[in-house]
Amino acid sequence: MDLEHEGNLVMHRWTFGRPLSGIHFLAAIILVSSMNCAPTVYDNIPEGHPEPDTYLYETGQAAMEDRKWFRARALFRRIVDTFPQSSYRFDAKIELGRSYYLQGGLISLIEARNEFEEFLRFFPTNARADYAQYLIGMTYFEATLDPDRDQTQTLGAIEAFNLLLDTYPESQYRNETLTALRNVRDLQGESELRVARFYYDHRWWPGTIQRLRQLLKDDPEFSGLDSVYYYLAESLVRMNSEAEALPYFERLIDEFASSEWTTAATVRIAELKKSSP
């Protein structure tokens, strides 16, 4: 097993597998540190090569295709650090971040985000600034958790994608950003809906109503609106606010003909209309 492959396995176990302990954890730290800091044969440039930065960049791209993340980073970092006038310098900085991003795992995603944020600090007007901002959003996106878990990464993704749309309205990554933003906003909405359903199951109608009204206000395009309408309307009925509940049942029927709540909403509408003066 070569050094780089072993390093990838260490990072994988450290990030996703069972925790390393004792001497194994220490060995992992030493191994990863040595890969990131020590000179490697990957930095060698053929003697007399007329365009060393071109050689480094093309070799780095080949390493990326082979998923040799440590090798690629060594090559791209050398361009960034030692060829300040190179036309590849900006792309090398982006690729440096992408090597972490494509490697995956929470630690690598954080490293990737750091690289992209640094790119924007140093080159805010560069032609690829919008791409760097898009990738910042994607590092959050790839780290999001299920709706019933902590949503810090989800909120980070929403903020990053909205910043791209506001700062670069003509970006070529606008469509991809809108799609990703819808996905993370749905994740956030589902998280809010689950809290509201918890309140509903425990018969705390005011809490349910407040939570769902806020969700409707914050994200009227939420893909789970049929559930929002249903639980909000049912909670209003239980608070003796039938007149307020009826429009939500009707919106559910009008907007979601095949919802799981359609039959229940239809029955409720008939009951409410029958009981009303």
Buried (B, 14 or more C-beta within 10 A) or exposed (E): EEEBEEBBBBBBBBBEEEEBEEEEEEEBEEBBEEBEEEEBEBBEBEEEEEEBBBBBBEBBBEBBEEBBBBBBBBBBBBBBEEBEEBEBBBBBBBBBBBBBBBBBBBBBBEBBBBBBBBBBEEBEEBEBBBBBBBBBBBBBBBBBEEBEEEBEBBBBBBEBBBBBBEEBEEBEBBEBBEEBBBBBBBBBBBBBBBBBBBBBEEEBBEBBBBBBBEBBEEBEEBEBBBBBBBBBBBBBBBBEBBEBBBEBBBBBBEEBEEBEBBEBBBEBBEEBEEEEE
